[in-house]
């Protein structure tokens, strides 16, 4: 005879800690994940407050981590800002995180362009426009794009 014991539902705090032990989460992101698991608003608020007090949730640290990931993918500042805003990171936390990371957006734009297109000498208008759109989508501004797409003088 096989006995079945229903699995004990883990507490909201424990669930939050499990998520945070895997990787950094923003406060909003963690809130959404816990709500999807069926925890009440009160349980979620208590768990997030608990994690905040222990320093396990830090939106600036989370934003820095996200920024580093985006930079490694060759994304520009505009795209990174947009993604962080979608994850409900405050403007202030985004500024602090961006200010703490040393990156040359112009060189990153050039690196992204070279990685994608290899050959950077003069191209026709249609190809140039295609490359501009690619770098705009990546989150670079006009000056950075112009810098990235200007062939080097040899």
N, CA, C and O atoms as a GROMACS GRO file, in nm:
protein
  616
    1UNK      N    1   0.084  -0.118   0.000
    1UNK     CA    2   0.000   0.000   0.000
    1UNK      C    3   0.089   0.124   0.000
    1UNK      O    4   0.183   0.134   0.078
    2UNK      N    5   0.057   0.218  -0.090
    2UNK     CA    6   0.138   0.340  -0.105
    2UNK      C    7   0.061   0.459  -0.048
    2UNK      O    8  -0.052   0.487  -0.090
    3UNK      N    9   0.122   0.528   0.047
    3UNK     CA   10   0.055   0.644   0.108
    3UNK      C   11   0.092   0.770   0.032
    3UNK      O   12   0.208   0.788  -0.006
    4UNK      N   13  -0.003   0.855   0.011
    4UNK     CA   14   0.021   0.980  -0.059
    4UNK      C   15   0.004   1.096   0.038
    4UNK      O   16  -0.099   1.109   0.104
    5UNK      N   17   0.106   1.178   0.046
    5UNK     CA   18   0.099   1.298   0.130
    5UNK      C   19   0.105   1.420   0.039
    5UNK      O   20   0.200   1.435  -0.037
    6UNK      N   21   0.005   1.505   0.045
    6UNK     CA   22   0.010   1.624  -0.041
    6UNK      C   23   0.134   1.708  -0.008
    6UNK      O   24   0.175   1.720   0.108
    7UNK      N   25   0.191   1.764  -0.112
    7UNK     CA   26   0.312   1.844  -0.092
    7UNK      C   27   0.278   1.969  -0.012
    7UNK      O   28   0.180   2.039  -0.040
    8UNK      N   29   0.360   1.995   0.088
    8UNK     CA   30   0.342   2.114   0.171
    8UNK      C   31   0.369   2.238   0.085
    8UNK      O   32   0.473   2.247   0.018
    9UNK      N   33   0.277   2.333   0.086
    9UNK     CA   34   0.298   2.456   0.011
    9UNK      C   35   0.406   2.538   0.083
    9UNK      O   36   0.394   2.565   0.203
   10UNK      N   37   0.509   2.577   0.010
   10UNK     CA   38   0.616   2.653   0.076
   10UNK      C   39   0.570   2.797   0.098
   10UNK      O   40   0.485   2.849   0.026
   11UNK      N   41   0.628   2.858   0.199
   11UNK     CA   42   0.588   2.994   0.232
   11UNK      C   43   0.631   3.090   0.122
   11UNK      O   44   0.721   3.060   0.043
   12UNK      N   45   0.567   3.203   0.118
   12UNK     CA   46   0.597   3.306   0.020
   12UNK      C   47   0.742   3.354   0.037
   12UNK      O   48   0.813   3.376  -0.062
   13UNK      N   49   0.785   3.371   0.162
   13UNK     CA   50   0.924   3.413   0.189
   13UNK      C   51   1.022   3.312   0.132
   13UNK      O   52   1.120   3.350   0.068
   14UNK      N   53   0.996   3.182   0.157
   14UNK     CA   54   1.086   3.078   0.105
   14UNK      C   55   1.087   3.076  -0.047
   14UNK      O   56   1.192   3.057  -0.109
   15UNK      N   57   0.972   3.096  -0.106
   15UNK     CA   58   0.964   3.100  -0.252
   15UNK      C   59   1.044   3.218  -0.306
   15UNK      O   60   1.117   3.205  -0.405
   16UNK      N   61   1.031   3.333  -0.241
   16UNK     CA   62   1.106   3.453  -0.281
   16UNK      C   63   1.256   3.426  -0.271
   16UNK      O   64   1.332   3.459  -0.362
   17UNK      N   65   1.297   3.366  -0.161
   17UNK     CA   66   1.439   3.334  -0.140
   17UNK      C   67   1.491   3.235  -0.244
   17UNK      O   68   1.605   3.246  -0.290
   18UNK      N   69   1.407   3.139  -0.282
   18UNK     CA   70   1.447   3.044  -0.387
   18UNK      C   71   1.473   3.117  -0.518
   18UNK      O   72   1.574   3.092  -0.585
   19UNK      N   73   1.382   3.207  -0.554
   19UNK     CA   74   1.401   3.285  -0.678
   19UNK      C   75   1.530   3.366  -0.671
   19UNK      O   76   1.608   3.368  -0.767
   20UNK      N   77   1.552   3.432  -0.559
   20UNK     CA   78   1.668   3.520  -0.545
   20UNK      C   79   1.799   3.441  -0.535
   20UNK      O   80   1.906   3.494  -0.564
   21UNK      N   81   1.791   3.315  -0.494
   21UNK     CA   82   1.914   3.235  -0.485
   21UNK      C   83   1.963   3.195  -0.624
   21UNK      O   84   2.081   3.165  -0.644
   22UNK      N   85   1.871   3.194  -0.721
   22UNK     CA   86   1.909   3.157  -0.858
   22UNK      C   87   1.973   3.275  -0.931
   22UNK      O   88   2.074   3.258  -1.000
   23UNK      N   89   1.913   3.394  -0.917
   23UNK     CA   90   1.967   3.515  -0.981
   23UNK      C   91   1.901   3.636  -0.919
   23UNK      O   92   1.800   3.626  -0.849
   24UNK      N   93   1.960   3.755  -0.946
   24UNK     CA   94   1.900   3.880  -0.899
   24UNK      C   95   1.766   3.902  -0.968
   24UNK      O   96   1.751   3.872  -1.087
   25UNK      N   97   1.671   3.952  -0.895
   25UNK     CA   98   1.541   3.991  -0.951
   25UNK      C   99   1.513   4.134  -0.907
   25UNK      O  100   1.552   4.175  -0.798
   26UNK      N  101   1.445   4.208  -0.992
   26UNK     CA  102   1.396   4.339  -0.952
   26UNK      C  103   1.274   4.320  -0.863
   26UNK      O  104   1.211   4.214  -0.864
   27UNK      N  105   1.241   4.422  -0.787
   27UNK     CA  106   1.127   4.412  -0.696
   27UNK      C  107   0.998   4.381  -0.770
   27UNK      O  108   0.922   4.294  -0.729
   28UNK      N  109   0.973   4.453  -0.880
   28UNK     CA  110   0.850   4.432  -0.957
   28UNK      C  111   0.846   4.290  -1.014
   28UNK      O  112   0.742   4.223  -1.007
   29UNK      N  113   0.958   4.245  -1.068
   29UNK     CA  114   0.965   4.112  -1.129
   29UNK      C  115   0.936   4.003  -1.025
   29UNK      O  116   0.859   3.910  -1.051
   30UNK      N  117   0.996   4.015  -0.907
   30UNK     CA  118   0.973   3.918  -0.801
   30UNK      C  119   0.827   3.921  -0.755
   30UNK      O  120   0.766   3.817  -0.732
   31UNK      N  121   0.773   4.041  -0.743
   31UNK     CA  122   0.633   4.058  -0.706
   31UNK      C  123   0.543   3.981  -0.804
   31UNK      O  124   0.452   3.908  -0.762
   32UNK      N  125   0.569   3.998  -0.934
   32UNK     CA  126   0.487   3.930  -1.037
   32UNK      C  127   0.499   3.778  -1.024
   32UNK      O  128   0.398   3.708  -1.031
   33UNK      N  129   0.621   3.728  -1.007
   33UNK     CA  130   0.641   3.583  -0.998
   33UNK      C  131   0.568   3.525  -0.877
   33UNK      O  132   0.506   3.419  -0.887
   34UNK      N  133   0.574   3.593  -0.764
   34UNK     CA  134   0.508   3.543  -0.644
   34UNK      C  135   0.356   3.550  -0.658
   34UNK      O  136   0.286   3.459  -0.615
   35UNK      N  137   0.306   3.657  -0.718
   35UNK     CA  138   0.161   3.670  -0.740
   35UNK      C  139   0.110   3.558  -0.831
   35UNK      O  140   0.001   3.504  -0.810
   36UNK      N  141   0.190   3.525  -0.935
   36UNK     CA  142   0.150   3.417  -1.026
   36UNK      C  143   0.143   3.282  -0.956
   36UNK      O  144   0.070   3.193  -0.998
   37UNK      N  145   0.220   3.267  -0.848
   37UNK     CA  146   0.218   3.141  -0.773
   37UNK      C  147   0.098   3.134  -0.678
   37UNK      O  148   0.077   3.033  -0.611
   38UNK      N  149   0.020   3.241  -0.673
   38UNK     CA  150  -0.103   3.237  -0.594
   38UNK      C  151  -0.093   3.294  -0.454
   38UNK      O  152  -0.186   3.280  -0.375
   39UNK      N  153   0.018   3.358  -0.422
   39UNK     CA  154   0.030   3.419  -0.290
   39UNK      C  155  -0.052   3.548  -0.286
   39UNK      O  156  -0.071   3.614  -0.388
   40UNK      N  157  -0.101   3.581  -0.168
   40UNK     CA  158  -0.182   3.702  -0.153
   40UNK      C  159  -0.093   3.826  -0.160
   40UNK      O  160   0.029   3.819  -0.144
   41UNK      N  161  -0.156   3.938  -0.184
   41UNK     CA  162  -0.084   4.067  -0.188
   41UNK      C  163  -0.008   4.090  -0.058
   41UNK      O  164   0.106   4.134  -0.059
   42UNK      N  165  -0.074   4.059   0.054
   42UNK     CA  166  -0.012   4.077   0.187
   42UNK      C  167   0.111   3.987   0.203
   42UNK      O  168   0.215   4.033   0.250
   43UNK      N  169   0.099   3.861   0.164
   43UNK     CA  170   0.212   3.768   0.173
   43UNK      C  171   0.330   3.816   0.088
   43UNK      O  172   0.446   3.810   0.129
   44UNK      N  173   0.297   3.862  -0.032
   44UNK     CA  174   0.401   3.908  -0.125
   44UNK      C  175   0.470   4.032  -0.069
   44UNK      O  176   0.593   4.042  -0.071
   45UNK      N  177   0.391   4.126  -0.018
   45UNK     CA  178   0.449   4.249   0.040
   45UNK      C  179   0.541   4.216   0.157
   45UNK      O  180   0.649   4.272   0.170
   46UNK      N  181   0.497   4.124   0.242
   46UNK     CA  182   0.579   4.085   0.358
   46UNK      C  183   0.708   4.017   0.313
   46UNK      O  184   0.815   4.044   0.368
   47UNK      N  185   0.698   3.930   0.214
   47UNK     CA  186   0.817   3.859   0.164
   47UNK      C  187   0.916   3.956   0.101
   47UNK      O  188   1.037   3.946   0.122
   48UNK      N  189   0.864   4.051   0.023
   48UNK     CA  190   0.952   4.148  -0.043
   48UNK      C  191   1.015   4.241   0.060
   48UNK      O  192   1.133   4.274   0.050
   49UNK      N  193   0.939   4.281   0.158
   49UNK     CA  194   0.993   4.365   0.265
   49UNK      C  195   1.103   4.290   0.341
   49UNK      O  196   1.207   4.347   0.372
   50UNK      N  197   1.078   4.164   0.369
   50UNK     CA  198   1.176   4.077   0.437
   50UNK      C  199   1.306   4.070   0.356
   50UNK      O  200   1.415   4.087   0.410
   51UNK      N  201   1.292   4.045   0.226
   51UNK     CA  202   1.410   4.035   0.138
   51UNK      C  203   1.483   4.168   0.126
   51UNK      O  204   1.606   4.172   0.119
   52UNK      N  205   1.406   4.277   0.123
   52UNK     CA  206   1.466   4.412   0.120
   52UNK      C  207   1.551   4.436   0.244
   52UNK      O  208   1.666   4.480   0.234
   53UNK      N  209   1.494   4.406   0.360
   53UNK     CA  210   1.563   4.429   0.487
   53UNK      C  211   1.693   4.351   0.497
   53UNK      O  212   1.788   4.395   0.562
   54UNK      N  213   1.698   4.234   0.433
   54UNK     CA  214   1.819   4.153   0.435
   54UNK      C  215   1.917   4.192   0.324
   54UNK      O  216   2.028   4.140   0.316
   55UNK      N  217   1.874   4.286   0.237
   55UNK     CA  218   1.960   4.329   0.127
   55UNK      C  219   1.961   4.232   0.010
   55UNK      O  220   2.050   4.237  -0.075
   56UNK      N  221   1.863   4.143   0.004
   56UNK     CA  222   1.856   4.045  -0.105
   56UNK      C  223   1.793   4.103  -0.230
   56UNK      O  224   1.817   4.055  -0.341
   57UNK      N  225   1.713   4.208  -0.214
   57UNK     CA  226   1.656   4.278  -0.330
   57UNK      C  227   1.718   4.416  -0.332
   57UNK      O  228   1.714   4.490  -0.233
   58UNK      N  229   1.776   4.450  -0.445
   58UNK     CA  230   1.836   4.580  -0.465
   58UNK      C  231   1.821   4.614  -0.613
   58UNK      O  232   1.892   4.559  -0.698
   59UNK      N  233   1.729   4.705  -0.644
   59UNK     CA  234   1.700   4.736  -0.785
   59UNK      C  235   1.820   4.797  -0.858
   59UNK      O  236   1.832   4.780  -0.979
   60UNK      N  237   1.908   4.868  -0.787
   60UNK     CA  238   2.027   4.923  -0.853
   60UNK      C  239   2.120   4.807  -0.891
   60UNK      O  240   2.171   4.803  -1.003
   61UNK      N  241   2.142   4.715  -0.799
   61UNK     CA  242   2.227   4.599  -0.828
   61UNK      C  243   2.166   4.516  -0.942
   61UNK      O  244   2.237   4.468  -1.031
   62UNK      N  245   2.034   4.499  -0.936
   62UNK     CA  246   1.962   4.425  -1.041
   62UNK      C  247   1.981   4.495  -1.176
   62UNK      O  248   2.009   4.430  -1.276
   63UNK      N  249   1.965   4.628  -1.177
   63UNK     CA  250   1.981   4.704  -1.301
   63UNK      C  251   2.124   4.692  -1.355
   63UNK      O  252   2.144   4.678  -1.476
   64UNK      N  253   2.222   4.697  -1.266
   64UNK     CA  254   2.362   4.682  -1.309
   64UNK      C  255   2.383   4.546  -1.377
   64UNK      O  256   2.450   4.536  -1.480
   65UNK      N  257   2.326   4.444  -1.319
   65UNK     CA  258   2.337   4.309  -1.374
   65UNK      C  259   2.272   4.303  -1.512
   65UNK      O  260   2.328   4.246  -1.606
   66UNK      N  261   2.153   4.362  -1.524
   66UNK     CA  262   2.083   4.365  -1.653
   66UNK      C  263   2.163   4.444  -1.757
   66UNK      O  264   2.172   4.403  -1.873
   67UNK      N  265   2.220   4.557  -1.715
   67UNK     CA  266   2.299   4.641  -1.806
   67UNK      C  267   2.419   4.564  -1.858
   67UNK      O  268   2.448   4.566  -1.978
   68UNK      N  269   2.490   4.495  -1.769
   68UNK     CA  270   2.607   4.416  -1.813
   68UNK      C  271   2.565   4.310  -1.914
   68UNK      O  272   2.636   4.287  -2.013
   69UNK      N  273   2.452   4.245  -1.891
   69UNK     CA  274   2.403   4.143  -1.985
   69UNK      C  275   2.374   4.206  -2.122
   69UNK      O  276   2.411   4.151  -2.225
   70UNK      N  277   2.307   4.322  -2.120
   70UNK     CA  278   2.273   4.388  -2.246
   70UNK      C  279   2.398   4.436  -2.320
   70UNK      O  280   2.406   4.425  -2.442
   71UNK      N  281   2.496   4.488  -2.246
   71UNK     CA  282   2.620   4.534  -2.309
   71UNK      C  283   2.690   4.416  -2.376
   71UNK      O  284   2.743   4.428  -2.486
   72UNK      N  285   2.689   4.301  -2.309
   72UNK     CA  286   2.755   4.183  -2.368
   72UNK      C  287   2.684   4.138  -2.495
   72UNK      O  288   2.744   4.071  -2.579
   73UNK      N  289   2.556   4.174  -2.510
   73UNK     CA  290   2.481   4.142  -2.632
   73UNK      C  291   2.494   4.252  -2.736
   73UNK      O  292   2.440   4.241  -2.846
   74UNK      N  293   2.566   4.360  -2.701
   74UNK     CA  294   2.585   4.470  -2.795
   74UNK      C  295   2.467   4.565  -2.804
   74UNK      O  296   2.443   4.624  -2.909
   75UNK      N  297   2.394   4.582  -2.695
   75UNK     CA  298   2.280   4.673  -2.692
   75UNK      C  299   2.322   4.810  -2.643
   75UNK      O  300   2.410   4.822  -2.557
   76UNK      N  301   2.260   4.914  -2.697
   76UNK     CA  302   2.289   5.052  -2.659
   76UNK      C  303   2.207   5.099  -2.541
   76UNK      O  304   2.118   5.030  -2.491
   77UNK      N  305   2.241   5.220  -2.497
   77UNK     CA  306   2.179   5.276  -2.377
   77UNK      C  307   2.027   5.292  -2.389
   77UNK      O  308   1.955   5.265  -2.293
   78UNK      N  309   1.980   5.335  -2.504
   78UNK     CA  310   1.834   5.354  -2.520
   78UNK      C  311   1.757   5.225  -2.501
   78UNK      O  312   1.656   5.222  -2.432
   79UNK      N  313   1.806   5.119  -2.561
   79UNK     CA  314   1.739   4.989  -2.550
   79UNK      C  315   1.743   4.940  -2.405
   79UNK      O  316   1.644   4.888  -2.353
   80UNK      N  317   1.856   4.958  -2.340
   80UNK     CA  318   1.872   4.914  -2.202
   80UNK      C  319   1.774   4.990  -2.111
   80UNK      O  320   1.707   4.931  -2.027
   81UNK      N  321   1.768   5.123  -2.129
   81UNK     CA  322   1.674   5.204  -2.050
   81UNK      C  323   1.530   5.155  -2.068
   81UNK      O  324   1.456   5.140  -1.972
   82UNK      N  325   1.494   5.130  -2.193
   82UNK     CA  326   1.357   5.086  -2.225
   82UNK      C  327   1.326   4.952  -2.156
   82UNK      O  328   1.219   4.935  -2.098
   83UNK      N  329   1.420   4.860  -2.164
   83UNK     CA  330   1.400   4.728  -2.102
   83UNK      C  331   1.384   4.741  -1.949
   83UNK      O  332   1.299   4.676  -1.889
   84UNK      N  333   1.469   4.825  -1.889
   84UNK     CA  334   1.461   4.842  -1.743
   84UNK      C  335   1.331   4.910  -1.702
   84UNK      O  336   1.273   4.877  -1.598
   85UNK      N  337   1.284   5.005  -1.783
   85UNK     CA  338   1.156   5.071  -1.753
   85UNK      C  339   1.042   4.970  -1.762
   85UNK      O  340   0.948   4.975  -1.682
   86UNK      N  341   1.049   4.879  -1.859
   86UNK     CA  342   0.946   4.775  -1.871
   86UNK      C  343   0.946   4.685  -1.748
   86UNK      O  344   0.842   4.631  -1.710
   87UNK      N  345   1.063   4.668  -1.686
   87UNK     CA  346   1.072   4.587  -1.566
   87UNK      C  347   1.047   4.670  -1.440
   87UNK      O  348   1.075   4.626  -1.328
   88UNK      N  349   0.995   4.790  -1.460
   88UNK     CA  350   0.953   4.882  -1.354
   88UNK      C  351   1.067   4.924  -1.261
   88UNK      O  352   1.045   4.947  -1.142
   89UNK      N  353   1.189   4.934  -1.314
   89UNK     CA  354   1.300   4.987  -1.235
   89UNK      C  355   1.286   5.140  -1.240
   89UNK      O  356   1.264   5.195  -1.348
   90UNK      N  357   1.299   5.207  -1.127
   90UNK     CA  358   1.278   5.352  -1.122
   90UNK      C  359   1.386   5.425  -1.203
   90UNK      O  360   1.498   5.376  -1.219
   91UNK      N  361   1.350   5.542  -1.252
   91UNK     CA  362   1.442   5.626  -1.330
   91UNK      C  363   1.569   5.654  -1.248
   91UNK      O  364   1.680   5.651  -1.301
   92UNK      N  365   1.551   5.680  -1.119
   92UNK     CA  366   1.664   5.708  -1.031
   92UNK      C  367   1.760   5.588  -1.022
   92UNK      O  368   1.881   5.603  -1.030
   93UNK      N  369   1.703   5.468  -1.005
   93UNK     CA  370   1.786   5.347  -0.997
   93UNK      C  371   1.856   5.319  -1.129
   93UNK      O  372   1.970   5.273  -1.131
   94UNK      N  373   1.788   5.347  -1.242
   94UNK     CA  374   1.849   5.329  -1.374
   94UNK      C  375   1.969   5.423  -1.387
   94UNK      O  376   2.076   5.382  -1.432
   95UNK      N  377   1.951   5.550  -1.346
   95UNK     CA  378   2.061   5.648  -1.354
   95UNK      C  379   2.180   5.605  -1.269
   95UNK      O  380   2.294   5.611  -1.313
   96UNK      N  381   2.152   5.561  -1.146
   96UNK     CA  382   2.260   5.516  -1.057
   96UNK      C  383   2.335   5.397  -1.117
   96UNK      O  384   2.458   5.391  -1.113
   97UNK      N  385   2.260   5.303  -1.171
   97UNK     CA  386   2.321   5.183  -1.228
   97UNK      C  387   2.404   5.217  -1.352
   97UNK      O  388   2.518   5.170  -1.366
   98UNK      N  389   2.349   5.298  -1.441
   98UNK     CA  390   2.423   5.337  -1.562
   98UNK      C  391   2.547   5.418  -1.527
   98UNK      O  392   2.652   5.404  -1.590
   99UNK      N  393   2.535   5.504  -1.426
   99UNK     CA  394   2.647   5.586  -1.383
   99UNK      C  395   2.762   5.506  -1.324
   99UNK      O  396   2.876   5.551  -1.322
  100UNK      N  397   2.730   5.387  -1.276
  100UNK     CA  398   2.833   5.305  -1.212
  100UNK      C  399   2.904   5.211  -1.309
  100UNK      O  400   3.001   5.144  -1.273
  101UNK      N  401   2.856   5.207  -1.434
  101UNK     CA  402   2.915   5.116  -1.532
  101UNK      C  403   2.994   5.194  -1.635
  101UNK      O  404   2.943   5.289  -1.695
  102UNK      N  405   3.118   5.153  -1.654
  102UNK     CA  406   3.208   5.222  -1.745
  102UNK      C  407   3.197   5.159  -1.884
  102UNK      O  408   3.246   5.048  -1.907
  103UNK      N  409   3.131   5.231  -1.976
  103UNK     CA  410   3.116   5.179  -2.112
  103UNK      C  411   3.126   5.294  -2.211
  103UNK      O  412   3.075   5.403  -2.186
  104UNK      N  413   3.192   5.270  -2.323
  104UNK     CA  414   3.200   5.366  -2.431
  104UNK      C  415   3.093   5.325  -2.533
  104UNK      O  416   3.114   5.231  -2.610
  105UNK      N  417   2.980   5.397  -2.533
  105UNK     CA  418   2.868   5.360  -2.620
  105UNK      C  419   2.906   5.368  -2.768
  105UNK      O  420   2.856   5.291  -2.850
  106UNK      N  421   2.995   5.463  -2.802
  106UNK     CA  422   3.039   5.477  -2.941
  106UNK      C  423   3.115   5.352  -2.986
  106UNK      O  424   3.089   5.299  -3.094
  107UNK      N  425   3.207   5.308  -2.904
  107UNK     CA  426   3.285   5.188  -2.938
  107UNK      C  427   3.198   5.063  -2.939
  107UNK      O  428   3.218   4.973  -3.020
  108UNK      N  429   3.101   5.058  -2.848
  108UNK     CA  430   3.010   4.944  -2.844
  108UNK      C  431   2.926   4.939  -2.973
  108UNK      O  432   2.903   4.831  -3.028
  109UNK      N  433   2.882   5.056  -3.019
  109UNK     CA  434   2.806   5.063  -3.145
  109UNK      C  435   2.892   5.014  -3.261
  109UNK      O  436   2.846   4.938  -3.346
  110UNK      N  437   3.018   5.058  -3.264
  110UNK     CA  438   3.110   5.017  -3.371
  110UNK      C  439   3.135   4.867  -3.365
  110UNK      O  440   3.132   4.798  -3.467
  111UNK      N  441   3.158   4.815  -3.246
  111UNK     CA  442   3.181   4.671  -3.227
  111UNK      C  443   3.059   4.591  -3.274
  111UNK      O  444   3.075   4.488  -3.340
  112UNK      N  445   2.939   4.638  -3.240
  112UNK     CA  446   2.816   4.570  -3.282
  112UNK      C  447   2.803   4.570  -3.434
  112UNK      O  448   2.766   4.469  -3.494
  113UNK      N  449   2.834   4.684  -3.496
  113UNK     CA  450   2.824   4.696  -3.641
  113UNK      C  451   2.926   4.604  -3.709
  113UNK      O  452   2.892   4.533  -3.803
  114UNK      N  453   3.049   4.604  -3.661
  114UNK     CA  454   3.155   4.521  -3.720
  114UNK      C  455   3.121   4.373  -3.704
  114UNK      O  456   3.140   4.293  -3.796
  115UNK      N  457   3.070   4.337  -3.587
  115UNK     CA  458   3.034   4.197  -3.561
  115UNK      C  459   2.924   4.151  -3.657
  115UNK      O  460   2.927   4.038  -3.707
  116UNK      N  461   2.828   4.239  -3.683
  116UNK     CA  462   2.715   4.203  -3.770
  116UNK      C  463   2.754   4.207  -3.918
  116UNK      O  464   2.716   4.118  -3.994
  117UNK      N  465   2.829   4.310  -3.959
  117UNK     CA  466   2.850   4.333  -4.102
  117UNK      C  467   2.992   4.306  -4.152
  117UNK      O  468   3.016   4.312  -4.272
  118UNK      N  469   3.085   4.279  -4.063
  118UNK     CA  470   3.224   4.251  -4.098
  118UNK      C  471   3.289   4.363  -4.180
  118UNK      O  472   3.379   4.431  -4.131
  119UNK      N  473   3.244   4.382  -4.302
  119UNK     CA  474   3.304   4.482  -4.392
  119UNK      C  475   3.242   4.619  -4.365
  119UNK      O  476   3.120   4.636  -4.372
  120UNK      N  477   3.327   4.716  -4.333
  120UNK     CA  478   3.274   4.847  -4.295
  120UNK      C  479   3.305   4.958  -4.396
  120UNK      O  480   3.276   5.074  -4.369
  121UNK      N  481   3.363   4.924  -4.513
  121UNK     CA  482   3.388   5.031  -4.608
  121UNK      C  483   3.256   5.080  -4.669
  121UNK      O  484   3.150   5.024  -4.640
  122UNK      N  485   3.265   5.180  -4.750
  122UNK     CA  486   3.146   5.245  -4.807
  122UNK      C  487   3.047   5.145  -4.868
  122UNK      O  488   3.086   5.051  -4.937
  123UNK      N  489   2.921   5.169  -4.840
  123UNK     CA  490   2.812   5.085  -4.893
  123UNK      C  491   2.709   5.178  -4.957
  123UNK      O  492   2.709   5.298  -4.933
  124UNK      N  493   2.619   5.120  -5.039
  124UNK     CA  494   2.517   5.205  -5.102
  124UNK      C  495   2.414   5.253  -5.000
  124UNK      O  496   2.411   5.208  -4.885
  125UNK      N  497   2.331   5.345  -5.044
  125UNK     CA  498   2.233   5.412  -4.957
  125UNK      C  499   2.139   5.312  -4.889
  125UNK      O  500   2.110   5.324  -4.770
  126UNK      N  501   2.093   5.214  -4.965
  126UNK     CA  502   1.997   5.115  -4.913
  126UNK      C  503   2.062   5.031  -4.802
  126UNK      O  504   2.001   5.008  -4.697
  127UNK      N  505   2.185   4.985  -4.825
  127UNK     CA  506   2.257   4.906  -4.725
  127UNK      C  507   2.288   4.989  -4.601
  127UNK      O  508   2.279   4.941  -4.489
  128UNK      N  509   2.325   5.117  -4.624
  128UNK     CA  510   2.356   5.207  -4.512
  128UNK      C  511   2.231   5.224  -4.425
  128UNK      O  512   2.239   5.217  -4.302
  129UNK      N  513   2.116   5.246  -4.489
  129UNK     CA  514   1.990   5.264  -4.416
  129UNK      C  515   1.956   5.138  -4.334
  129UNK      O  516   1.907   5.148  -4.222
  130UNK      N  517   1.983   5.021  -4.392
  130UNK     CA  518   1.959   4.895  -4.324
  130UNK      C  519   2.046   4.886  -4.198
  130UNK      O  520   2.000   4.843  -4.092
  131UNK      N  521   2.171   4.927  -4.211
  131UNK     CA  522   2.263   4.923  -4.098
  131UNK      C  523   2.223   5.023  -3.990
  131UNK      O  524   2.235   4.996  -3.870
  132UNK      N  525   2.175   5.140  -4.032
  132UNK     CA  526   2.127   5.241  -3.936
  132UNK      C  527   2.010   5.183  -3.856
  132UNK      O  528   2.006   5.194  -3.734
  133UNK      N  529   1.914   5.121  -3.926
  133UNK     CA  530   1.797   5.063  -3.858
  133UNK      C  531   1.839   4.954  -3.758
  133UNK      O  532   1.786   4.946  -3.648
  134UNK      N  533   1.936   4.872  -3.799
  134UNK     CA  534   1.985   4.767  -3.710
  134UNK      C  535   2.040   4.828  -3.581
  134UNK      O  536   2.008   4.781  -3.471
  135UNK      N  537   2.122   4.932  -3.593
  135UNK     CA  538   2.183   4.993  -3.474
  135UNK      C  539   2.080   5.072  -3.393
  135UNK      O  540   2.092   5.081  -3.271
  136UNK      N  541   1.980   5.130  -3.460
  136UNK     CA  542   1.872   5.199  -3.386
  136UNK      C  543   1.796   5.096  -3.302
  136UNK      O  544   1.766   5.120  -3.185
  137UNK      N  545   1.766   4.983  -3.361
  137UNK     CA  546   1.695   4.877  -3.289
  137UNK      C  547   1.777   4.829  -3.170
  137UNK      O  548   1.723   4.795  -3.066
  138UNK      N  549   1.907   4.827  -3.187
  138UNK     CA  550   1.997   4.786  -3.079
  138UNK      C  551   2.002   4.889  -2.967
  138UNK      O  552   2.047   4.858  -2.856
  139UNK      N  553   1.956   5.012  -2.994
  139UNK     CA  554   1.947   5.112  -2.886
  139UNK      C  555   2.053   5.219  -2.889
  139UNK      O  556   2.080   5.282  -2.787
  140UNK      N  557   2.115   5.242  -3.006
  140UNK     CA  558   2.217   5.346  -3.015
  140UNK      C  559   2.156   5.474  -3.071
  140UNK      O  560   2.062   5.469  -3.150
  141UNK      N  561   2.211   5.590  -3.030
  141UNK     CA  562   2.160   5.717  -3.080
  141UNK      C  563   2.229   5.752  -3.212
  141UNK      O  564   2.322   5.684  -3.256
  142UNK      N  565   2.182   5.860  -3.276
  142UNK     CA  566   2.229   5.895  -3.410
  142UNK      C  567   2.380   5.919  -3.415
  142UNK      O  568   2.446   5.870  -3.506
  143UNK      N  569   2.434   5.992  -3.319
  143UNK     CA  570   2.578   6.020  -3.319
  143UNK      C  571   2.660   5.891  -3.306
  143UNK      O  572   2.762   5.874  -3.373
  144UNK      N  573   2.614   5.801  -3.221
  144UNK     CA  574   2.684   5.673  -3.202
  144UNK      C  575   2.678   5.590  -3.331
  144UNK      O  576   2.776   5.525  -3.368
  145UNK      N  577   2.562   5.592  -3.397
  145UNK     CA  578   2.544   5.516  -3.522
  145UNK      C  579   2.635   5.573  -3.631
  145UNK      O  580   2.701   5.498  -3.704
  146UNK      N  581   2.636   5.706  -3.641
  146UNK     CA  582   2.720   5.770  -3.742
  146UNK      C  583   2.868   5.732  -3.719
  146UNK      O  584   2.940   5.700  -3.814
  147UNK      N  585   2.911   5.737  -3.594
  147UNK     CA  586   3.048   5.699  -3.558
  147UNK      C  587   3.074   5.553  -3.597
  147UNK      O  588   3.178   5.522  -3.656
  148UNK      N  589   2.980   5.466  -3.564
  148UNK     CA  590   2.998   5.322  -3.588
  148UNK      C  591   3.006   5.289  -3.738
  148UNK      O  592   3.077   5.197  -3.778
  149UNK      N  593   2.932   5.365  -3.819
  149UNK     CA  594   2.924   5.331  -3.961
  149UNK      C  595   3.021   5.410  -4.049
  149UNK      O  596   3.025   5.391  -4.170
  150UNK      N  597   3.099   5.497  -3.988
  150UNK     CA  598   3.199   5.573  -4.065
  150UNK      C  599   3.322   5.485  -4.085
  150UNK      O  600   3.385   5.442  -3.988
  151UNK      N  601   3.358   5.457  -4.214
  151UNK     CA  602   3.476   5.374  -4.239
  151UNK      C  603   3.602   5.441  -4.183
  151UNK      O  604   3.616   5.563  -4.188
  152UNK      N  605   3.692   5.360  -4.129
  152UNK     CA  606   3.817   5.412  -4.073
  152UNK      C  607   3.908   5.457  -4.187
  152UNK      O  608   3.917   5.392  -4.291
  153UNK      N  609   3.975   5.569  -4.165
  153UNK     CA  610   4.072   5.617  -4.265
  153UNK      C  611   4.195   5.527  -4.256
  153UNK      O  612   4.245   5.500  -4.147
  154UNK      N  613   4.244   5.481  -4.375
  154UNK     CA  614   4.363   5.397  -4.367
  154UNK      C  615   4.487   5.466  -4.420
  154UNK      O  616   4.595   5.407  -4.420
   0.00000   0.00000   0.00000
